[in-house]
Amino acid sequence: MTAFDQTFCAILDRELVCALGCTEPIAVAYAAALARATLGAEPERIEVGCSGNIIKNVKSVTVPNSGGMRGVEAAAVLGAVAGNADSALEVLEGVGAADVARAKELAALPGYCAVSLAEGVPNLYIRVSVRAAGHHATVVLENHHTNVTLLELDGRVLREGSDSGARSDEGAEDAAPVEEGARSLTLERILAFADAADLGAALPSGLVLGALLERQLTLNDAISQEGLAHPWGAEVGRTLMAARACDVATRARARAAAGSDARMSGCALPVVINSGSGNQGITASMPVLEYAEAWGVDRERLLRALIVSDLTTVHLKSYIGSLSAFCGVVCAAAGAGAAICWMAGGTYEQIGTTIVNTLGNVGGIVCDGAKSSCAAKISAAVDAAVLGYEMAMAGRGFHAGEGLVQDTVEETIASMGYVGRVGMRPTDVEILNIMIGKTDVAC
C-alpha cells in the first residue's frame, strides 16, 4: 500500500466505530462509567461539567436502555451505575431493568448529580467527578468522544494528555481543525483510493477494510429498518414512504431518516458512526445502499462507493470540527451524493459539482441539538444531494462567485467549512442561550 492508502485506511478505521445511541449522551455515560471504575465504588455524588455543544446535543435525546430518561443527568447517573467503560461508545449495552431502577432512584435525590456549563473549553468537552467514602475520581474527555485527557484518583493523575486518534479544535480562530491524516484528503485522492483500495487490507482494529464497510451497512441498515417498521420519534422515514411516490430518491431519504428516527428516540440498536456522529454515519451509508440496490450494483462496487461517501464526509467535516452550529448531516449527504454520482459513472468534475451543488443548497442548516427533527434535516440534506447529483449529470451547477461557491470544489469545501467553524460560532452561542432559557427571544 502507498502512504496515502495506509492513511486513508487508518482514517476509516478510526472514524467508522460502533456506538449505541446518540454519541454525546453516550460520551457522558462513558466518562461517568470510567470515573466510577476508577473510584471503585458506586458514587455518593456526581458532578458533571460540559461544553455548550454537549449540553445542546444531550438535552432532548433519549438515552438508550434508560427506560426513557433524557439529559446529561440521566446519561451520567446510568453510566456510573451500570456502564461498562471497556465498551467505550457501547457503554450502556448491558444495562438491565434493575440498573435503570437504581439510576432513576439516585437521579431523583436532590443534589446527587450536579451539572454545570463549562466555559473556555473545546466544543467537545466533558468532565465527570465522582465521590464516595472520602475518595474522588475525575475523568475529562476533550475533542473526541472517547479521548481521555485526564484520569485522576484522589488528586493523583493516572493518565494525562491526548490519545493518538483525537481531533484538535485548538489553534487560531480561523484555522481549520484538520486532524492527523485528514489534511491529506482531497476529492481527487479519495476517488483514486476508492478505485484501487485493497478491500482485504488489514486495519489497526484487526478488521479488514471490506469487513469494516460491511459492518457499517449491516448495522445502519438494521436501525433504518427498525425506524421504518415501528413508530419511533417523529416518524419522518415512515411519513416519506407513506406520502410520497416510492421512487429510489424517496426511499434513499426515508432509509436515512428512519435510522435517525429510531436512534434519536433511544433505540438500543448500535450504529456505525462517521466523524463522531451516528446520524452522519447513517446518512453517509443508507442512500448509497438504496441506490446500489435499485441499480443492481455489485457488492464490491457498493463498498468502493461507500469509501467515497465516508471519506468525503470526513473531508468536509474536518474543516468544521467535532461539534458546531453547522449541521453535520449536510457533509454526510454531500458524501452520499458524491458516491451515488460515482456509482453512476460520473466524472471527477461531475462528482465535484454534486458536492458543490449540495453545499450551495443546504449549507445553512443549523444544528440546534440532537433530537427527533434531526431525521427531517437528514431527509432535506439527502434530497439536496440527490438534486445536486441529478443537476451535475445534466451539466448544471452553481458557479464561482455565487454565495460561498468558489472556483474549485476544494475551495468551496474550505469556504463552507470556514463558515461552519468560525462564522457560525456566535450562532452556536445564541442557540444554546435560547435552549437553556438564558435569552428572552421576545425582547
N, C-alpha and C positions, 0 to 999 in steps of 0.2 A: 504493500500500500504506500501511496505517496504521503507526504506530511499533511497535505490537505485532507486526504482520505481519513487518516488517523484522527485529525482534529474534528472532522465532521462526525465521525463515528462516536467520538467521546462526547460531543455536544448532544447528540441524540440520546446516548446512554444516560447522560446527566439529567436531561430535561424530561424524558418520557418515563416518569416514575409513577407508581400506583399511589392513589390517595383515596381515602374514604371520606366522602362529604366535601363540603367547601373547604378549601385549603387554609383559609385564615382561622376559623374556629378550630380546625384540626391542629394547626400550628400552636394555638394557645393550649389545647389539650396535651399536645406533645411536650411542651415546655413544662406544664404542670406535672405530667407523669414523670418526667426526668427529675424534676425538683423533689417530688415525693420519693423516688427511688434513691436519690442522693441522701435525703433526710433519713430514710429507713423506717418511717412510721407515717400513719395517717395524720395529715396536718390538723392542728388545732386552729390555725388561721392561715389564710391565703391572701397575699397582696399581689395585684397584677397591674403593671403599667404598660400601656400600649400606645403606639403611634396612632395618629388620627385615622390613617388609612386602615389599620387593623380594626379599630372600633367601627369604622364605617362598613367594613365588609363582614363583620360578625353580628352586628346589631339585629339584622332581620332574617337571618337564615336559621333553619332548624338544625341542631347538632345531631348527627346520625347516632342511632342506638341510644337516644336520650329520653325517649318517651315524649317527644315533642318540645323539649326545652330549647330556648334560644338565648343568644347573647354570650358575652365574654364570661360572665359568672358561671353560666351553665357549662361551657366548654372547660373552664379551668377546674371547677369542682369535680366534674365527671372524670377528667383526665387524672386528677390527683387521687380520686377514689379507686378507679378501676383501669386506668390506661396502662398500656404496655409500651414503655418508651422504646424498647428494642424494635418495635414495629413502625417507628417513625410516623409517616403520614397515614398509616393504617392503625394508629394508636388505640382507637376505640373499637376495633374489630371484635374483640372478645367480651365486650360489656354485656352483662345479663340483667334480668329484671331486678334482682336484689341489689345490684350495683346502682341502678337507676333510682331505686327507692332510697338508698343511702345518700346518694348525691342530692336528691330533692330535699331530704331531711336536713342535710348540712347547709344547703344553699338558703334554706328558709331561716336559718339562725341569724339574728341581727349582727352585722359586722363580721360574719365568718369570712366572707370573700369581699375584699375592697378593691375596686377598680378605679384607676386614675388615667388621665391623659398625659402621656409623656411628651414633652416638647423639646425641640432642638435635637431630635434623633432622626435616624434614617426613616424613609417612608414605611419600611417594613421593620418594626421593632416590637419585641415582646419581652417583658421582664416579669418573671414569676418568683416570688419569695414565699416560702412556706415555713411554718414554725410549729414545734411540738416538743414538750418536755424540756424546755430550756435550750433547745437546739434550733438552728435555722439553716436553710439552704436556698440558694438563689441560682436561677438559670436565666441567661439572656440569649435571645435569638435576634440576629440582625441580617438584613438584606436578602436573606433566603429563608424559606420556611423551616428548614432543618439545620440552619447554620448556627451552631452554638459558639458564641464568642466569650461567654463567661459561665463557668460552673464552679460554685463556691459552697463550702460547708463550714459553718461556724466561723466565717471570716477568712478561711483558708482557701486559696484559689487552687482548684483541682484541674481546671482547664481554662485557657485564655487564648484569644486570637480567633482567626477566621479559618474555616476549612477551605480546601483547595477548590471546591466547587461553588463557592459563594459568589453572588453578584456583588458589585460595588456600586452604591449610589453616591459615593463621595466624590469630591473634586469641585471644580469650578461650576457655577450655576449653569453655564451654557455648554458644559461638556456632556457628550453622550455617554451614558453609563455602560460602555461596551465591556462585557465580561471577557475573561480569558477564553480565547478561541473564537468568540463571536466576531471579533474585529476582522477576521479573515473571510467572513461570509459576504458574498455578493451574489446577485441572481445568476450571473454567468457561471460562477463556480458551483453554485447549488445545482444547476441544471447539468453541468458536466459530471458532478458526483452522482446524481440520480441516474444518469445514463450508464455509468460504469461501475458503480459500487458493488462490492462483493457481498451479497446478502448472507453469505456464510461466515463473514468476518467476525472473529471473537471480540467481545466488548469487555471493558473493565468489570462490569457487573457479573460476568460469567455467561450471559446470554449471547447469542449470535444476532447479528443485525436483523435478519429476517424474522426471527422469533420475537424480538423487541417490537417490531412493527405489527406482527400478527397479534400480539397481546393488546396493543392499542386498539386494533379493530375489534377484537373479540369482546373486551371489557366495555368499551364505549358503545358498541352496538347493543350489548345486553342492557345497559341502563337506558339507552334510547328506546328499545323495545318495551321496557318496563313503563317508561313515560307515555308511550303510545297506547299501552294496554290498560292502564289504570289512571284514575283522576288525581294526578299529582299536581300541586301548585296551581297555577292559572290555566293549565291545560292548553298552552299555546300550540304545541305539536298536534294534539288531538283536534283542536279547532281548525288548524290549517287543513288537516286531512278530511274533515267533515264539510268544510265550507268552500274549498277551492277545487278547481279541476285537478285531478290526481295525476299530473304530469311529473316528469323527473325533477323539474325545478321545485315544485311544491313539496315533493317527497324529500328532497335534499334539505329544504328549510325545516320541514316537520321533524325529520330524524334528528337533526342537530338541536332544535328547540326542545324536543321531548326529553332528551337526555338531561338538559338543564332543568326542565320542569321537575323531574324526579330528584335530581341532585340538590337543588335549592330547598327542597321541602323535606330533606332528611332521609332520603332513600339510602339504605345501608349497602348498596352495591358499590364496589370500587370503580374508579375511573383511572385512565392514564392521562396525566396532565401534560401541559406544554407551557413552558415559561412560567411555572408556578401556579397555573390555573387549570382546573378541570373543565371549566366552560371553554377555555381556549383549546384544550386537548380534544374535546368533543367536536367543536366547530371545525377544527383542522382536519378531522378524520371522517365524520359522518357524511358530509356532502360528497366527498371523494368516493367513498364506498358506494353511495347511491348511484352516482353517475357511472361508476365502473360496472355495477350490476346491470344497469339499464342498457349500457352499450356492449355488454358481453366482453369486457376487458379481462384478459387472463390475469391470474393471481400475481405473477411476477411484475407485470406492468403496473398493477394496482399498488404493490408495495413500493415500487420506484416513484409512482406519483405521490404516495404518502410522504416519501422523503422530501419531495419538492414542497409539499404543503407544510410539513413540520419545520423544515429549515427556514423556509420563507417567513413563517410565523416568528421563529426565534430571531431572525434577522431584523424584522420590523420592530419587534418588542424590545430588542436590545438597546434601541435608541431612547426608549421611554423609561425603562426601569421596571422594577417588580410591581409597584402599585402607583396609580396615578389617577387623575380625573379623566384621562383618556380611556375609553372603553376598549379593553384588550381584545375583545372578540372581533373587532374590526381588523386587527392584524391577522388573526386566525382565519377569518373569512377571506381576506386577500390571499392568504396562503392556499386555502382550498380552491379559490378561483384560479390561481396560477396552476395548481395541479390538474384541475379539470381541463384547462386550456392545453396543458402538456399532454394529457391523455388523448385529446382530440387532434394531436399533431401540430399544435400551434408552434410558431417560430419563437425565437428569443424575443423578438420585437413584440409579437402578439401577447406573449406571456407577461412581458413588462408592462404593456398597455393595459392588460387586465388588472394588474396591481394598481397602476396609476388611476384607472377608472374607478376602482373600488375606494381608494383613499380619497379621491376627489369628490366622491358622492357622500360617504357616511363617516368621514374622518372626524366629524364634530360630535359624535355620540359621547355623552359624558357618563362616567361611572359614578353613580350615587349609591354605591354599596351593593353587596351581594344580596339577592332577593328574587322573588318569582318573576319580576319583569325582565330579568336577565335573559330569559328564554325568548321574549319578544324582541330584545335587542339582537340576539343571535339570528332570529328569523330575518330581521331587517338587514343585517350585515351580509348574510348569505345571499339574500335577494339582490343586494348591490353587487356582490361578487359575480353572481351568475349573469346579471346585466352587463357588468364590466367585461366578462368573457365574451358574451354574445356581440357586444359592440366591437371588441378587439378583432374578432374573427371576421367581422364585416368591414374592417378597415376604419373604424370610427373610434374616436377617443378624445379626451380632454388635452388641451395644448399648453405648452410652457407659457407662463405669464398669466394663466387663468387661476386666480387664487394661489394656492400653495403648490400648484404643479410647476415643476422645474424642467430643465432641458432633458434630463435623463431620469430613468426610473430610480437610480441610486440617489440622485439629488432630491427627488420627490420624497423618497422614503426618509431621507435625512431631515428635510424641511418639516414633514409631518411629525417626525419624532421630536424635533425641537419644540414644536408647539405643544405636544403631549407632555414633554418633560418640564419645560420652562414656562411656556405661555399659559398653561393650564394650572400651574401651581397655585396662583391666587384663587382660581375657581375651586380647586380641591379644598382649600381652607373654608371658603364660603359654603360649600356643600356640607361639610362636616358641621359647621356652626348652625346651619339650619336643622340638620338631622338631630343634633343634641339639644336643640331649643335655645341656643345662645343668641341667635339672630331673630329679631322680630320682623318678619317679612312684610307685615302690614305697614311698617314705617317706611 
